[in-house]
């Protein structure tokens, strides 16, 4: 089968009911449920106190997931290319700007306007990590995660360098609830590499597939509870990562094309499986 090979080096997922990959992995396996009470999105401690207070929810979400994935990969954040994706951008900030324009237009905040720009989180991440490499902000409506993943995979293959992929979305508020469907908060992140290492957690063989494809079903109650978020199309991929079930996935990137991913175990885990039938992968 034709295609390209990419290795997953770091994994992260953050939602108020699943604060971090350790909690998310158990819940996506069906072993536990969502955390109660929900956790508060951690403030980005790398920012100064004043900037931390002004940072919107999308920035806090994106930075929390990005930091966890980079730490898990063992990579230097300053050496990574980056792709950030979001279906809707910062809906609370956009709602605030629109409301201000209607009621008190002379009080429109330049800082709030900057935070509304779609590439604000990846731009801030680049500055905070002193990262001078290429970065991209992607939006593709309901297919935003799959298009962001495709962008990251292509960048990893063509540049032969590790790439951080981060996806995030928050809830629609105010008048936007009548036009935009997104509930709760969810951020996911992956560090992808063209070469395996001792941090490799999965190996993918991927290619584009023509035709109309339905999105994969969600398997766990935890994933279904997050299904209303704009980044929820990422959840089938993260369920497969959590379960280590090597299930091939096809993620729609448009009405006419999809991204097909075949899975295999990292080499060290293949060797363990060959030694003993009693070894289970965790």
N, C-alpha and C positions, 0 to 999 in steps of 0.2 A: 504494500500500500504506500503510495506516495505521501509525502508530508514532511514535517519538520519536528525536531525533538527539542523539548524545553524541560528544565528541571525546576521544581518548586522548592525554594530554600527557606522561606519564612511565611507563616500564615497568621492572620489576625482577624478577629471579628469583635466588634463592640456594639452592644445595644444596652439600654438600661436594664433589661431583664437578663442579659448575657454579657456581663462586663469582662470581656477578655476571652481568648481562645480556649483556655482551660475549661471555663464554665460552658462556653458555647459547644465545644467538642462533645462533652457529656450529654448536653441537651439535644444536640442534633443526632446523637446515637439513640435517643429515646430513653436514656438512663435517668435523666433528671428533667425538671421543668424550668420555667423561667424563674429568676430570682425575685423574691418578695421580701421587703419592699424593693422596688427598682433602684438601681444605683444612679448616682448623679454623674453626668459626664465630667470626667476629670478636667480641671482647667489646665491649659497648656503652660506648665511651669517654666518652660524655656523662655517665655515672654516676660517682660518687665511687669510689675504689678499693675501699672496703668494700662498697658496694652492688653494684659490678661483680662481686665474688667471689660474692655471694649470688644474683645474677640467674640464673634458670633458663634452660635452652636455648631455650624458646619465646620469652622476652623478647629474647634475643640475635638469634634468627632474625628475629622480627618487626621489630625495630628496624633490622637490616641491610637488609632489603628495603625498608622504608618510607623510610629515608634515601636509598637509591639512586633510588627512584622520584621522590621530592620534588625531589632535586637535578636529575634529568633534566628535570623539568617546568618548572623555574625559578620555581615557586610558593613563597610564604612558608608554611612548615609551620604557623606560628601562625594562619594565615588559613583553613585547610582544615577542612571537616567530615571525619569519618573513620568508616569501617566496617572492623572487623577480624573475620575469620571463621576458625573452626577446627572440624574434625570432632570432635576428641577432647580439646581442651584440653591441659594439661600432664601427659602420662601418666607421666613419671618422677617428678614431684612427687606425683601422686596415689598411685602405687605406694609411695613412701616414707612418705606419711602413713598408708596402710592398714597397712603393715608395722609402723610405730611403734605404731599403735593396738592391734595384736595382741600385740606383744612388750613394749613399754615405753611405755604410754599417758601416763604422767606426764611424758615427755620430748618430747611433741608440740610442734613449733616453731610459734609464731604467725606468723613470717615465711613459713615454708613453706606454712602454711594460706592466707595472703594470696596467695601465688603460684599456688595451685591454683584460685583463682576465675577463671571464664572471661573476665572483662573485665580481668584484671590487665595484659596487654600494652598494650591500648589506653588504659587509665587511666594507666599509666606514660608512654606516648608523649605523652599530653596534657599531663602535668605537665612533662615534660622540654622540650617545645616551647612551653610557656606558652600552650597552646591552650585557649581557653574555649568553643569551639563544640561543637555536638552531636557525640557519638560513640556508636557502637553496636557491640555484640559479638553475633555471629550464629553459631549452630550448627544444622546440619540434617542430621546424620549423613552419608550418602554424597553428599548434595546440598548440603553446606555452602558450597562455593565458589559455585555457581550462585545460591543464595539470598543470599549476601553480595553478589555482583555485582548482583543485582536490587535489593537494598536501596540500594546505592551509586548505581545508575542512577536510581532513583526520587528519591532525595535530591538528586542533581544537577539533575534536571528540576524538581522542585517548589520547591526553594530557589534555583535559578538561581545556584549557586555551585560552585566546584571541590571535588571529594571525593577523599580518599585511600581506596583499598581495599587491604587487606593480608590475605592468607591464609597460614596456617602450620600445620604439624603435625610431630610428631616420632615416633620409634619407640616402640611398646609394649615395656615391660620387665617382668621379674618375673612375678607371677601374672596380670597384665593381658594377657600374650601369649596366654593361653588364651581370653580373652573379646573382645579388641579387636584388629583387624587393622590395623596400621600399621607400615611399615618405613622406616628412614632418616629424613632430615630434609629438609624442603622449605618454602620461603617464596616467595610471589609478591606483587607489589604493582603497582597502577596508580593514576595520577592522572587523573581524569576531569573534563572541563570542559563546560559547556553551550555554550561559544563557542570557535571555532578561534583559533589563534595561530601564531606562527612555530615553536612547539615541537610542534605537532600531528603525531602519527605515524600516526593512523588515524582514520577517521570511521565511526561506527556508526549504523545505523538499526535500532532494536530494538522488539520487541513480544512479548507473551505468546502462546503457542500451546497450544491444548487437545490432550489426548490423551497416550498413552504413547509416549515417544521413547527410543530407545537412545542411550547416550552416544557421541560421535564416536570413531572409531578413532585410536590414536596412530600417528604416521607415522615417527618416528625411533627409532633404537636407544637414544639418550639418554633420551627420554621413557619408553620402555618399561621402562628400567632403574629409573625412579623410580615405576613404576606401582603399587607396593605401599604408597605413602604415602597418608595420609588426605586430603592436598590434591592428589593426582594428577588429579582431575577438572578441575583448572584447566589442565592441560598442553595439550589440544587448542587452546584459545584462544591460548596463548602460542606454540605451533607456528605458528599462522596469522599471528600478529604477526611472528614471526621470518622467515617465508617471504614475506610481502607478497603472498600469492596471492589475496586478496580472496574467499576461500571463505566462503560463508554457513555459520553454525554454529547448531545447536539444542542447547542444554544443558538436560537435565532438571532441574526444580526439585522435582518430586514424581512420584508414579506417574501423575498425571493432568494435568500441566501442564509446560510447558517455556518457556525463554527463547530466542527466535529473534533472531539478530543478522545483518544484512546489512552488508557492508563496502564502503567506497569509499576512494579515495586522498585525502589532503589536497589542497587546491586547488593548492598550489604544485607538487606532484608530477604532478597531472593536466596542468598546463601544460607541464612538462618532457617528459612522454610525448608530448604533441601536437606538440612541436617536432622530435623526432628519434626514429626507430625504433632508433637505436643506443644510446640512453640506457637503462641498466638501473638499477633501484631496488635499493639496498643497505640 
